[in-house]
Structures are given as C-alpha cells and as structure tokens.
Amino acid sequence: MEKNKIKVLFVCLGNICRSPSAEAVFRDYVSKQGYAQLIEVDSAGLIAHHEGEQADSRMRAHAIRRGYNLTSISRPITYDDFFEFDYIIGMD
C-alpha cells in the first residue's frame, strides 16, 4: 500500500513574498531531512492580483543570498485547495 503524501500549502496576500519564501525554505528543509518523497509543498495567495507572476524581485534576491531559489509562480488559493491540502498555513 502506497502512503499518500502530506500536502502543505503556505498562503499570503499576493503569493509573491511571504508564502513563496516559506515554500522554498520548507521544501529545502524537507529535502535535507530526507522527506521529499513524503511531503508536498506549495504556496498560494488570497487575491489573484499577481497571478502568473514570479516572486517579487527583491524577495528573490534575498532568497538567493541565503541559498534558496524562489521558482514558484503566483496563484490564488482555490476552493479545492481546502480539500486537497492537509495543512494550510496563513502568512498574513
């Protein structure tokens, strides 16, 4: 029997600063601990104002200096996310 992944979603207002940073840091931690096959990480925003955009350029620069790469593309949280994810963590 294959165990389902634990799914974690970080959410902030626009999904261009806090939540993509939390996603990258947590994904890195999960990978370094050897749990990447067990835990899926994503991020979303409360509003769709920045949908389809990369994380803010200043946040990407700060992340790179600390060894993280913010590669996610902004998306709004959806109704289905509440059923799809095991944990939804608000960043606002």
Biopython code that builds the backbone (N, CA, C, O; Angstrom):
import numpy as np
from Bio.PDB.StructureBuilder import StructureBuilder

atoms = [
    (1, "MET", "N", (0.851, -1.183, 0.000)),
    (1, "MET", "CA", (0.000, 0.000, 0.000)),
    (1, "MET", "C", (0.895, 1.243, 0.000)),
    (1, "MET", "O", (1.771, 1.379, 0.854)),
    (2, "GLU", "N", (0.674, 2.146, -0.955)),
    (2, "GLU", "CA", (1.465, 3.366, -1.039)),
    (2, "GLU", "C", (0.853, 4.432, -0.149)),
    (2, "GLU", "O", (-0.343, 4.713, -0.215)),
    (3, "LYS", "N", (1.696, 5.017, 0.681)),
    (3, "LYS", "CA", (1.238, 6.080, 1.577)),
    (3, "LYS", "C", (1.107, 7.385, 0.796)),
    (3, "LYS", "O", (1.994, 7.745, 0.022)),
    (4, "ASN", "N", (0.006, 8.084, 1.004)),
    (4, "ASN", "CA", (-0.188, 9.382, 0.364)),
    (4, "ASN", "C", (0.759, 10.408, 0.955)),
    (4, "ASN", "O", (1.131, 10.328, 2.126)),
    (5, "LYS", "N", (1.145, 11.367, 0.136)),
    (5, "LYS", "CA", (1.998, 12.449, 0.612)),
    (5, "LYS", "C", (1.212, 13.373, 1.533)),
    (5, "LYS", "O", (0.010, 13.573, 1.360)),
    (6, "ILE", "N", (1.910, 13.928, 2.508)),
    (6, "ILE", "CA", (1.355, 15.008, 3.318)),
    (6, "ILE", "C", (1.495, 16.270, 2.485)),
    (6, "ILE", "O", (2.573, 16.553, 1.961)),
    (7, "LYS", "N", (0.417, 17.028, 2.359)),
    (7, "LYS", "CA", (0.426, 18.215, 1.500)),
    (7, "LYS", "C", (0.274, 19.477, 2.345)),
    (7, "LYS", "O", (-0.676, 19.622, 3.115)),
    (8, "VAL", "N", (1.244, 20.392, 2.179)),
    (8, "VAL", "CA", (1.297, 21.628, 2.956)),
    (8, "VAL", "C", (1.205, 22.823, 2.005)),
    (8, "VAL", "O", (1.934, 22.889, 1.015)),
    (9, "LEU", "N", (0.314, 23.760, 2.306)),
    (9, "LEU", "CA", (0.130, 24.960, 1.492)),
    (9, "LEU", "C", (0.365, 26.196, 2.358)),
    (9, "LEU", "O", (-0.271, 26.361, 3.399)),
    (10, "PHE", "N", (1.287, 27.068, 1.918)),
    (10, "PHE", "CA", (1.528, 28.347, 2.575)),
    (10, "PHE", "C", (0.758, 29.419, 1.808)),
    (10, "PHE", "O", (0.792, 29.447, 0.578)),
    (11, "VAL", "N", (0.057, 30.305, 2.534)),
    (11, "VAL", "CA", (-0.789, 31.310, 1.895)),
    (11, "VAL", "C", (-0.495, 32.694, 2.476)),
    (11, "VAL", "O", (-0.463, 32.871, 3.694)),
    (12, "CYS", "N", (-0.278, 33.676, 1.590)),
    (12, "CYS", "CA", (-0.177, 35.079, 1.991)),
    (12, "CYS", "C", (-1.095, 35.896, 1.075)),
    (12, "CYS", "O", (-1.884, 35.321, 0.325)),
    (13, "LEU", "N", (-1.001, 37.209, 1.128)),
    (13, "LEU", "CA", (-1.933, 38.033, 0.365)),
    (13, "LEU", "C", (-1.807, 37.837, -1.145)),
    (13, "LEU", "O", (-2.790, 37.495, -1.802)),
    (14, "GLY", "N", (-0.619, 38.047, -1.704)),
    (14, "GLY", "CA", (-0.472, 38.008, -3.159)),
    (14, "GLY", "C", (0.349, 36.868, -3.707)),
    (14, "GLY", "O", (0.447, 36.710, -4.924)),
    (15, "ASN", "N", (0.943, 36.066, -2.837)),
    (15, "ASN", "CA", (1.772, 34.923, -3.238)),
    (15, "ASN", "C", (3.006, 35.365, -4.033)),
    (15, "ASN", "O", (3.407, 34.723, -5.003)),
    (16, "ILE", "N", (3.604, 36.505, -3.581)),
    (16, "ILE", "CA", (4.840, 36.949, -4.238)),
    (16, "ILE", "C", (5.976, 37.215, -3.246)),
    (16, "ILE", "O", (7.098, 37.493, -3.672)),
    (17, "CYS", "N", (5.719, 37.137, -1.947)),
    (17, "CYS", "CA", (6.783, 37.381, -0.956)),
    (17, "CYS", "C", (6.815, 36.295, 0.122)),
    (17, "CYS", "O", (7.636, 35.380, 0.063)),
    (18, "ARG", "N", (5.925, 36.400, 1.098)),
    (18, "ARG", "CA", (5.979, 35.508, 2.265)),
    (18, "ARG", "C", (5.751, 34.042, 1.928)),
    (18, "ARG", "O", (6.575, 33.191, 2.264)),
    (19, "SER", "N", (4.644, 33.743, 1.272)),
    (19, "SER", "CA", (4.333, 32.326, 1.047)),
    (19, "SER", "C", (5.302, 31.634, 0.088)),
    (19, "SER", "O", (5.639, 30.477, 0.337)),
    (20, "PRO", "N", (5.777, 32.272, -1.005)),
    (20, "PRO", "CA", (6.769, 31.569, -1.820)),
    (20, "PRO", "C", (8.095, 31.377, -1.082)),
    (20, "PRO", "O", (8.802, 30.395, -1.309)),
    (21, "SER", "N", (8.428, 32.326, -0.190)),
    (21, "SER", "CA", (9.645, 32.166, 0.614)),
    (21, "SER", "C", (9.498, 31.004, 1.582)),
    (21, "SER", "O", (10.399, 30.177, 1.715)),
    (22, "ALA", "N", (8.359, 30.947, 2.257)),
    (22, "ALA", "CA", (8.109, 29.834, 3.176)),
    (22, "ALA", "C", (8.111, 28.509, 2.426)),
    (22, "ALA", "O", (8.639, 27.512, 2.919)),
    (23, "GLU", "N", (7.519, 28.499, 1.234)),
    (23, "GLU", "CA", (7.510, 27.284, 0.409)),
    (23, "GLU", "C", (8.935, 26.826, 0.101)),
    (23, "GLU", "O", (9.252, 25.646, 0.250)),
    (24, "ALA", "N", (9.790, 27.748, -0.325)),
    (24, "ALA", "CA", (11.167, 27.397, -0.689)),
    (24, "ALA", "C", (11.971, 26.920, 0.513)),
    (24, "ALA", "O", (12.694, 25.928, 0.424)),
    (25, "VAL", "N", (11.848, 27.623, 1.641)),
    (25, "VAL", "CA", (12.591, 27.249, 2.849)),
    (25, "VAL", "C", (12.120, 25.891, 3.356)),
    (25, "VAL", "O", (12.938, 25.033, 3.687)),
    (26, "PHE", "N", (10.798, 25.693, 3.419)),
    (26, "PHE", "CA", (10.272, 24.424, 3.922)),
    (26, "PHE", "C", (10.594, 23.274, 2.974)),
    (26, "PHE", "O", (10.921, 22.177, 3.426)),
    (27, "ARG", "N", (10.506, 23.511, 1.666)),
    (27, "ARG", "CA", (10.846, 22.472, 0.687)),
    (27, "ARG", "C", (12.317, 22.053, 0.849)),
    (27, "ARG", "O", (12.636, 20.865, 0.796)),
    (28, "ASP", "N", (13.202, 23.031, 1.045)),
    (28, "ASP", "CA", (14.622, 22.745, 1.252)),
    (28, "ASP", "C", (14.820, 21.925, 2.525)),
    (28, "ASP", "O", (15.572, 20.950, 2.529)),
    (29, "TYR", "N", (14.145, 22.320, 3.605)),
    (29, "TYR", "CA", (14.254, 21.598, 4.874)),
    (29, "TYR", "C", (13.756, 20.159, 4.729)),
    (29, "TYR", "O", (14.410, 19.218, 5.179)),
    (30, "VAL", "N", (12.606, 20.002, 4.104)),
    (30, "VAL", "CA", (12.027, 18.670, 3.886)),
    (30, "VAL", "C", (12.991, 17.796, 3.090)),
    (30, "VAL", "O", (13.189, 16.625, 3.415)),
    (31, "SER", "N", (13.583, 18.361, 2.059)),
    (31, "SER", "CA", (14.533, 17.620, 1.223)),
    (31, "SER", "C", (15.769, 17.212, 2.015)),
    (31, "SER", "O", (16.212, 16.066, 1.944)),
    (32, "LYS", "N", (16.324, 18.161, 2.771)),
    (32, "LYS", "CA", (17.535, 17.871, 3.560)),
    (32, "LYS", "C", (17.282, 16.828, 4.640)),
    (32, "LYS", "O", (18.198, 16.102, 5.026)),
    (33, "GLN", "N", (16.053, 16.747, 5.129)),
    (33, "GLN", "CA", (15.708, 15.759, 6.151)),
    (33, "GLN", "C", (15.365, 14.400, 5.546)),
    (33, "GLN", "O", (15.152, 13.429, 6.273)),
    (34, "GLY", "N", (15.313, 14.331, 4.215)),
    (34, "GLY", "CA", (15.022, 13.075, 3.537)),
    (34, "GLY", "C", (13.546, 12.747, 3.415)),
    (34, "GLY", "O", (13.183, 11.583, 3.244)),
    (35, "TYR", "N", (12.688, 13.757, 3.501)),
    (35, "TYR", "CA", (11.243, 13.529, 3.455)),
    (35, "TYR", "C", (10.582, 14.008, 2.163)),
    (35, "TYR", "O", (9.356, 14.081, 2.089)),
    (36, "ALA", "N", (11.374, 14.332, 1.153)),
    (36, "ALA", "CA", (10.811, 14.890, -0.080)),
    (36, "ALA", "C", (9.804, 13.956, -0.744)),
    (36, "ALA", "O", (8.885, 14.422, -1.418)),
    (37, "GLN", "N", (9.959, 12.662, -0.565)),
    (37, "GLN", "CA", (9.016, 11.707, -1.157)),
    (37, "GLN", "C", (7.720, 11.596, -0.354)),
    (37, "GLN", "O", (6.750, 10.987, -0.804)),
    (38, "LEU", "N", (7.718, 12.196, 0.851)),
    (38, "LEU", "CA", (6.555, 12.078, 1.731)),
    (38, "LEU", "C", (5.751, 13.363, 1.876)),
    (38, "LEU", "O", (4.576, 13.329, 2.243)),
    (39, "ILE", "N", (6.389, 14.498, 1.586)),
    (39, "ILE", "CA", (5.744, 15.789, 1.825)),
    (39, "ILE", "C", (5.766, 16.632, 0.555)),
    (39, "ILE", "O", (6.816, 16.818, -0.059)),
    (40, "GLU", "N", (4.606, 17.137, 0.170)),
    (40, "GLU", "CA", (4.471, 18.036, -0.983)),
    (40, "GLU", "C", (4.209, 19.447, -0.465)),
    (40, "GLU", "O", (3.395, 19.637, 0.439)),
    (41, "VAL", "N", (4.893, 20.428, -1.032)),
    (41, "VAL", "CA", (4.807, 21.811, -0.559)),
    (41, "VAL", "C", (4.383, 22.719, -1.713)),
    (41, "VAL", "O", (4.853, 22.562, -2.840)),
    (42, "ASP", "N", (3.493, 23.668, -1.425)),
    (42, "ASP", "CA", (3.034, 24.620, -2.436)),
    (42, "ASP", "C", (2.722, 25.935, -1.732)),
    (42, "ASP", "O", (2.762, 26.014, -0.504)),
    (43, "SER", "N", (2.412, 26.963, -2.510)),
    (43, "SER", "CA", (2.003, 28.243, -1.943)),
    (43, "SER", "C", (0.936, 28.870, -2.831)),
    (43, "SER", "O", (0.799, 28.529, -4.006)),
    (44, "ALA", "N", (0.183, 29.798, -2.238)),
    (44, "ALA", "CA", (-0.896, 30.478, -2.958)),
    (44, "ALA", "C", (-1.145, 31.830, -2.305)),
    (44, "ALA", "O", (-0.614, 32.122, -1.233)),
    (45, "GLY", "N", (-1.955, 32.648, -2.962)),
    (45, "GLY", "CA", (-2.309, 33.960, -2.434)),
    (45, "GLY", "C", (-3.804, 34.081, -2.201)),
    (45, "GLY", "O", (-4.600, 33.339, -2.776)),
    (46, "LEU", "N", (-4.171, 35.027, -1.349)),
    (46, "LEU", "CA", (-5.589, 35.274, -1.092)),
    (46, "LEU", "C", (-6.255, 36.004, -2.254)),
    (46, "LEU", "O", (-7.459, 35.867, -2.474)),
    (47, "ILE", "N", (-5.467, 36.778, -2.995)),
    (47, "ILE", "CA", (-6.003, 37.517, -4.135)),
    (47, "ILE", "C", (-5.264, 37.101, -5.405)),
    (47, "ILE", "O", (-4.156, 36.567, -5.343)),
    (48, "ALA", "N", (-5.883, 37.349, -6.549)),
    (48, "ALA", "CA", (-5.293, 36.933, -7.828)),
    (48, "ALA", "C", (-4.581, 38.083, -8.543)),
    (48, "ALA", "O", (-4.269, 37.974, -9.729)),
    (49, "HIS", "N", (-4.323, 39.179, -7.833)),
    (49, "HIS", "CA", (-3.722, 40.365, -8.447)),
    (49, "HIS", "C", (-2.391, 40.065, -9.143)),
    (49, "HIS", "O", (-2.097, 40.651, -10.184)),
    (50, "HIS", "N", (-1.591, 39.163, -8.583)),
    (50, "HIS", "CA", (-0.268, 38.835, -9.133)),
    (50, "HIS", "C", (-0.240, 37.469, -9.821)),
    (50, "HIS", "O", (0.837, 36.933, -10.078)),
    (51, "GLU", "N", (-1.393, 36.911, -10.117)),
    (51, "GLU", "CA", (-1.451, 35.567, -10.706)),
    (51, "GLU", "C", (-0.560, 35.469, -11.944)),
    (51, "GLU", "O", (-0.595, 36.330, -12.823)),
    (52, "GLY", "N", (0.236, 34.402, -11.993)),
    (52, "GLY", "CA", (1.119, 34.158, -13.123)),
    (52, "GLY", "C", (2.482, 34.825, -13.019)),
    (52, "GLY", "O", (3.340, 34.614, -13.877)),
    (53, "GLU", "N", (2.693, 35.628, -11.978)),
    (53, "GLU", "CA", (3.966, 36.325, -11.801)),
    (53, "GLU", "C", (4.923, 35.519, -10.928)),
    (53, "GLU", "O", (4.506, 34.672, -10.139)),
    (54, "GLN", "N", (6.219, 35.802, -11.088)),
    (54, "GLN", "CA", (7.230, 35.236, -10.199)),
    (54, "GLN", "C", (7.165, 35.974, -8.871)),
    (54, "GLN", "O", (6.475, 36.985, -8.740)),
    (55, "ALA", "N", (7.892, 35.458, -7.891)),
    (55, "ALA", "CA", (8.008, 36.159, -6.615)),
    (55, "ALA", "C", (8.650, 37.523, -6.856)),
    (55, "ALA", "O", (9.368, 37.710, -7.838)),
    (56, "ASP", "N", (8.393, 38.466, -5.970)),
    (56, "ASP", "CA", (8.959, 39.805, -6.055)),
    (56, "ASP", "C", (10.480, 39.733, -6.228)),
    (56, "ASP", "O", (11.140, 38.928, -5.572)),
    (57, "SER", "N", (11.030, 40.568, -7.102)),
    (57, "SER", "CA", (12.466, 40.511, -7.414)),
    (57, "SER", "C", (13.336, 40.748, -6.188)),
    (57, "SER", "O", (14.404, 40.149, -6.068)),
    (58, "ARG", "N", (12.895, 41.615, -5.271)),
    (58, "ARG", "CA", (13.672, 41.850, -4.041)),
    (58, "ARG", "C", (13.682, 40.606, -3.162)),
    (58, "ARG", "O", (14.702, 40.271, -2.562)),
    (59, "MET", "N", (12.548, 39.928, -3.090)),
    (59, "MET", "CA", (12.470, 38.707, -2.287)),
    (59, "MET", "C", (13.323, 37.611, -2.909)),
    (59, "MET", "O", (13.987, 36.863, -2.192)),
    (60, "ARG", "N", (13.313, 37.507, -4.240)),
    (60, "ARG", "CA", (14.152, 36.512, -4.914)),
    (60, "ARG", "C", (15.627, 36.778, -4.640)),
    (60, "ARG", "O", (16.396, 35.845, -4.411)),
    (61, "ALA", "N", (16.026, 38.056, -4.663)),
    (61, "ALA", "CA", (17.427, 38.409, -4.400)),
    (61, "ALA", "C", (17.830, 38.045, -2.974)),
    (61, "ALA", "O", (18.906, 37.487, -2.757)),
    (62, "HIS", "N", (16.976, 38.355, -2.002)),
    (62, "HIS", "CA", (17.264, 37.996, -0.607)),
    (62, "HIS", "C", (17.339, 36.480, -0.444)),
    (62, "HIS", "O", (18.200, 35.968, 0.272)),
    (63, "ALA", "N", (16.445, 35.774, -1.100)),
    (63, "ALA", "CA", (16.430, 34.307, -1.008)),
    (63, "ALA", "C", (17.707, 33.708, -1.589)),
    (63, "ALA", "O", (18.297, 32.811, -0.987)),
    (64, "ILE", "N", (18.132, 34.187, -2.739)),
    (64, "ILE", "CA", (19.348, 33.664, -3.375)),
    (64, "ILE", "C", (20.549, 33.870, -2.470)),
    (64, "ILE", "O", (21.395, 32.984, -2.353)),
    (65, "ARG", "N", (20.636, 35.040, -1.823)),
    (65, "ARG", "CA", (21.757, 35.295, -0.902)),
    (65, "ARG", "C", (21.774, 34.311, 0.261)),
    (65, "ARG", "O", (22.818, 34.077, 0.871)),
    (66, "ARG", "N", (20.627, 33.743, 0.561)),
    (66, "ARG", "CA", (20.535, 32.797, 1.677)),
    (66, "ARG", "C", (20.502, 31.338, 1.206)),
    (66, "ARG", "O", (20.317, 30.424, 2.009)),
    (67, "GLY", "N", (20.682, 31.136, -0.083)),
    (67, "GLY", "CA", (20.766, 29.781, -0.616)),
    (67, "GLY", "C", (19.455, 29.158, -1.055)),
    (67, "GLY", "O", (19.375, 27.943, -1.231)),
    (68, "TYR", "N", (18.424, 29.975, -1.235)),
    (68, "TYR", "CA", (17.121, 29.468, -1.663)),
    (68, "TYR", "C", (16.785, 30.024, -3.045)),
    (68, "TYR", "O", (17.202, 31.125, -3.403)),
    (69, "ASN", "N", (16.032, 29.251, -3.807)),
    (69, "ASN", "CA", (15.625, 29.668, -5.140)),
    (69, "ASN", "C", (14.100, 29.691, -5.193)),
    (69, "ASN", "O", (13.452, 28.650, -5.089)),
    (70, "LEU", "N", (13.535, 30.879, -5.354)),
    (70, "LEU", "CA", (12.077, 31.013, -5.406)),
    (70, "LEU", "C", (11.619, 30.832, -6.847)),
    (70, "LEU", "O", (11.710, 31.754, -7.657)),
    (71, "THR", "N", (11.133, 29.652, -7.156)),
    (71, "THR", "CA", (10.766, 29.325, -8.535)),
    (71, "THR", "C", (9.263, 29.269, -8.771)),
    (71, "THR", "O", (8.822, 29.121, -9.911)),
    (72, "SER", "N", (8.481, 29.385, -7.722)),
    (72, "SER", "CA", (7.032, 29.233, -7.896)),
    (72, "SER", "C", (6.439, 30.426, -8.642)),
    (72, "SER", "O", (7.015, 31.514, -8.666)),
    (73, "ILE", "N", (5.293, 30.201, -9.240)),
    (73, "ILE", "CA", (4.531, 31.229, -9.948)),
    (73, "ILE", "C", (3.261, 31.500, -9.140)),
    (73, "ILE", "O", (2.567, 30.572, -8.724)),
    (74, "SER", "N", (2.971, 32.773, -8.927)),
    (74, "SER", "CA", (1.839, 33.167, -8.093)),
    (74, "SER", "C", (0.519, 32.606, -8.624)),
    (74, "SER", "O", (0.249, 32.597, -9.825)),
    (75, "ARG", "N", (-0.280, 32.144, -7.677)),
    (75, "ARG", "CA", (-1.626, 31.665, -7.995)),
    (75, "ARG", "C", (-2.523, 31.953, -6.807)),
    (75, "ARG", "O", (-2.041, 32.005, -5.675)),
    (76, "PRO", "N", (-3.812, 32.143, -7.033)),
    (76, "PRO", "CA", (-4.726, 32.343, -5.918)),
    (76, "PRO", "C", (-5.125, 31.000, -5.301)),
    (76, "PRO", "O", (-5.145, 29.968, -5.972)),
    (77, "ILE", "N", (-5.435, 31.045, -4.024)),
    (77, "ILE", "CA", (-5.958, 29.850, -3.363)),
    (77, "ILE", "C", (-7.328, 29.540, -3.975)),
    (77, "ILE", "O", (-8.059, 30.449, -4.369)),
    (78, "THR", "N", (-7.661, 28.272, -4.048)),
    (78, "THR", "CA", (-8.940, 27.861, -4.629)),
    (78, "THR", "C", (-9.772, 27.097, -3.601)),
    (78, "THR", "O", (-9.265, 26.648, -2.573)),
    (79, "TYR", "N", (-11.020, 26.966, -3.896)),
    (79, "TYR", "CA", (-11.927, 26.180, -3.055)),
    (79, "TYR", "C", (-11.396, 24.760, -2.886)),
    (79, "TYR", "O", (-11.422, 24.207, -1.786)),
    (80, "ASP", "N", (-10.919, 24.177, -3.975)),
    (80, "ASP", "CA", (-10.421, 22.799, -3.943)),
    (80, "ASP", "C", (-9.198, 22.627, -3.054)),
    (80, "ASP", "O", (-8.969, 21.542, -2.519)),
    (81, "ASP", "N", (-8.403, 23.698, -2.888)),
    (81, "ASP", "CA", (-7.219, 23.601, -2.026)),
    (81, "ASP", "C", (-7.592, 23.172, -0.605)),
    (81, "ASP", "O", (-6.825, 22.472, 0.055)),
    (82, "PHE", "N", (-8.754, 23.587, -0.143)),
    (82, "PHE", "CA", (-9.171, 23.249, 1.218)),
    (82, "PHE", "C", (-9.428, 21.753, 1.392)),
    (82, "PHE", "O", (-9.425, 21.249, 2.515)),
    (83, "PHE", "N", (-9.644, 21.061, 0.313)),
    (83, "PHE", "CA", (-9.852, 19.616, 0.355)),
    (83, "PHE", "C", (-8.600, 18.857, -0.062)),
    (83, "PHE", "O", (-8.418, 17.698, 0.312)),
    (84, "GLU", "N", (-7.739, 19.508, -0.834)),
    (84, "GLU", "CA", (-6.540, 18.883, -1.386)),
    (84, "GLU", "C", (-5.373, 18.854, -0.394)),
    (84, "GLU", "O", (-4.598, 17.898, -0.377)),
    (85, "PHE", "N", (-5.246, 19.897, 0.430)),
    (85, "PHE", "CA", (-4.099, 20.024, 1.326)),
    (85, "PHE", "C", (-4.440, 19.584, 2.742)),
    (85, "PHE", "O", (-5.549, 19.796, 3.232)),
    (86, "ASP", "N", (-3.452, 18.963, 3.384)),
    (86, "ASP", "CA", (-3.615, 18.533, 4.773)),
    (86, "ASP", "C", (-3.432, 19.701, 5.734)),
    (86, "ASP", "O", (-4.108, 19.785, 6.760)),
    (87, "TYR", "N", (-2.513, 20.599, 5.393)),
    (87, "TYR", "CA", (-2.212, 21.763, 6.228)),
    (87, "TYR", "C", (-2.187, 23.007, 5.350)),
    (87, "TYR", "O", (-1.525, 23.029, 4.313)),
    (88, "ILE", "N", (-2.911, 24.040, 5.769)),
    (88, "ILE", "CA", (-2.882, 25.338, 5.103)),
    (88, "ILE", "C", (-2.437, 26.345, 6.154)),
    (88, "ILE", "O", (-3.101, 26.541, 7.172)),
    (89, "ILE", "N", (-1.296, 26.980, 5.886)),
    (89, "ILE", "CA", (-0.676, 27.870, 6.863)),
    (89, "ILE", "C", (-0.765, 29.306, 6.358)),
    (89, "ILE", "O", (-0.187, 29.643, 5.325)),
    (90, "GLY", "N", (-1.495, 30.153, 7.094)),
    (90, "GLY", "CA", (-1.659, 31.555, 6.724)),
    (90, "GLY", "C", (-0.456, 32.381, 7.125)),
    (90, "GLY", "O", (0.063, 32.246, 8.233)),
    (91, "MET", "N", (-0.011, 33.244, 6.210)),
    (91, "MET", "CA", (1.175, 34.062, 6.436)),
    (91, "MET", "C", (0.822, 35.533, 6.674)),
    (91, "MET", "O", (1.732, 36.352, 6.800)),
    (92, "ASP", "N", (-0.451, 35.898, 6.740)),
    (92, "ASP", "CA", (-0.845, 37.298, 6.955)),
    (92, "ASP", "C", (-1.402, 37.490, 8.342)),
    (92, "ASP", "O", (-1.786, 38.602, 8.704)),
]
sb = StructureBuilder()
sb.init_structure("model")
sb.init_model(0)
sb.init_chain("A")
sb.init_seg("    ")
for serial, (resi, resn, name, xyz) in enumerate(atoms, 1):
    if name == "N":
        sb.init_residue(resn, " ", resi, " ")
    sb.init_atom(name, np.array(xyz, "f"), 0.0, 1.0, " ", f" {name:<3s}", serial, name[0])
structure = sb.get_structure()
